[in-house]
Amino acid sequence: MNEAFVPTFFHSYFIALGVLLGGSLIGGLAAFLTGNPPLTEIYRLSNSLRIWAIVAAIGGTFDTVYNFERGLMQGETDTMVKQIFLILSALGGAQTGSLIITWLTQEHLS
């Protein structure tokens, strides 16, 4: 974590948001080109990509596990709290992206 915390916090949010929106919309374009219903596919992809958006936003799971271990074993609780906030930021970005996709597709109504 060489980068300052606040920019990393915002990067985590917007990376998760971008992965979810970009992956779902590009997947919907592929569904359209192959003759499948694009809005249904966009909605399905947004639900499938949520965990991957979070993993991409936090930079992989090994750094997070290492920082948790360092926080617990070496008493560096500030590092552990920062990691928790980064994960929550990524969760928020993925949830925002999923909400936008749900609004756009209106698949939850059917």
Backbone torsions as a table, in degrees:
resi	resn	phi	psi	omega
1	MET	NA	68.8	179.4
2	ASN	-80.1	-19.3	-178.3
3	GLU	-84.1	153.3	177.5
4	ALA	-63.0	154.6	-172.2
5	PHE	-69.2	-46.1	-174.4
6	VAL	-63.2	-46.2	175.4
7	PRO	-62.1	-36.6	177.8
8	THR	-65.5	-37.4	177.6
9	PHE	-60.5	-47.3	179.3
10	PHE	-70.2	-37.4	176.5
11	HIS	-60.5	-43.3	-179.7
12	SER	-59.9	-43.8	179.5
13	TYR	-62.3	-51.1	-173.6
14	PHE	-76.2	-25.7	174.1
15	ILE	-67.2	-45.7	177.7
16	ALA	-61.9	-42.0	177.9
17	LEU	-62.2	-44.6	-179.1
18	GLY	-67.7	-40.0	178.6
19	VAL	-62.8	-44.4	-177.6
20	LEU	-68.0	-48.3	-179.6
21	LEU	-67.0	-46.3	-178.2
22	GLY	-64.8	-46.5	180.0
23	GLY	-63.4	-41.2	-179.4
24	SER	-68.5	-43.8	-177.4
25	LEU	-70.4	-39.1	177.1
26	ILE	-68.8	-37.3	174.6
27	GLY	-64.2	-35.7	175.6
28	GLY	-66.5	-35.8	175.6
29	LEU	-65.0	-41.2	177.0
30	ALA	-64.4	-38.1	177.2
31	ALA	-64.0	-39.7	177.9
32	PHE	-63.2	-43.1	-178.5
33	LEU	-67.9	-26.1	179.7
34	THR	-95.8	1.5	175.8
35	GLY	88.6	11.4	176.9
36	ASN	-92.6	161.1	179.0
37	PRO	-68.5	114.8	-172.8
38	PRO	-67.4	-39.9	-177.2
39	LEU	-67.4	-38.5	176.8
40	THR	-64.9	-40.4	179.6
41	GLU	-68.4	-38.9	177.2
42	ILE	-60.8	-45.1	179.7
43	TYR	-63.8	-44.1	179.8
44	ARG	-64.1	-42.2	179.4
45	LEU	-65.8	-37.3	179.8
46	SER	-63.2	-34.0	176.6
47	ASN	-73.1	-34.0	-179.1
48	SER	-77.0	-32.1	-175.0
49	LEU	-85.9	-5.0	-173.7
50	ARG	-59.0	-47.6	-178.3
51	ILE	-66.9	-35.6	-180.0
52	TRP	-71.3	-31.6	175.7
53	ALA	-65.3	-39.4	179.0
54	ILE	-67.1	-44.0	179.9
55	VAL	-64.0	-41.7	178.8
56	ALA	-65.3	-37.0	-177.4
57	ALA	-70.2	-36.6	-178.5
58	ILE	-86.8	-0.4	173.9
59	GLY	83.2	27.0	-179.5
60	GLY	97.6	160.6	-173.6
61	THR	-88.1	-21.9	-175.1
62	PHE	-69.9	-38.9	176.9
63	ASP	-63.7	-40.3	179.5
64	THR	-65.4	-43.6	179.0
65	VAL	-64.5	-40.7	178.7
66	TYR	-63.1	-42.1	179.8
67	ASN	-67.8	-36.3	174.8
68	PHE	-64.0	-42.8	179.4
69	GLU	-63.1	-42.1	178.3
70	ARG	-64.6	-37.1	178.7
71	GLY	-67.8	-37.7	-178.5
72	LEU	-80.7	-45.7	-172.6
73	MET	-83.2	-32.2	-176.7
74	GLN	-105.8	2.8	176.0
75	GLY	75.7	18.5	179.2
76	GLU	-91.7	76.0	-175.7
77	THR	-69.4	-25.8	178.7
78	ASP	-64.0	-36.5	176.7
79	THR	-66.1	-40.4	179.7
80	MET	-67.2	-41.1	178.6
81	VAL	-65.6	-39.6	177.5
82	LYS	-62.4	-41.1	178.7
83	GLN	-65.0	-38.0	177.7
84	ILE	-62.9	-43.4	178.9
85	PHE	-67.0	-35.4	177.1
86	LEU	-66.2	-39.5	177.4
87	ILE	-66.2	-41.5	177.5
88	LEU	-64.4	-35.7	176.3
89	SER	-64.5	-43.1	178.0
90	ALA	-65.6	-39.2	176.1
91	LEU	-61.7	-40.5	178.1
92	GLY	-64.8	-40.7	177.8
93	GLY	-65.1	-41.5	178.4
94	ALA	-67.1	-39.5	179.0
95	GLN	-67.4	-39.5	177.2
96	THR	-62.9	-44.4	177.9
97	GLY	-62.1	-41.3	178.6
98	SER	-65.4	-38.7	178.1
99	LEU	-66.1	-40.5	177.6
100	ILE	-63.8	-44.2	178.3
101	ILE	-62.4	-41.3	178.5
102	THR	-63.0	-41.3	177.4
103	TRP	-63.9	-42.3	-177.1
104	LEU	-70.4	-39.7	-174.3
105	THR	-89.9	-26.7	-176.9
106	GLN	55.9	30.5	-179.1
107	GLU	-73.5	-22.0	-179.6
108	HIS	-70.0	-14.6	-178.6
109	LEU	-80.5	-21.6	-176.0
110	SER	-91.5	NA	NA
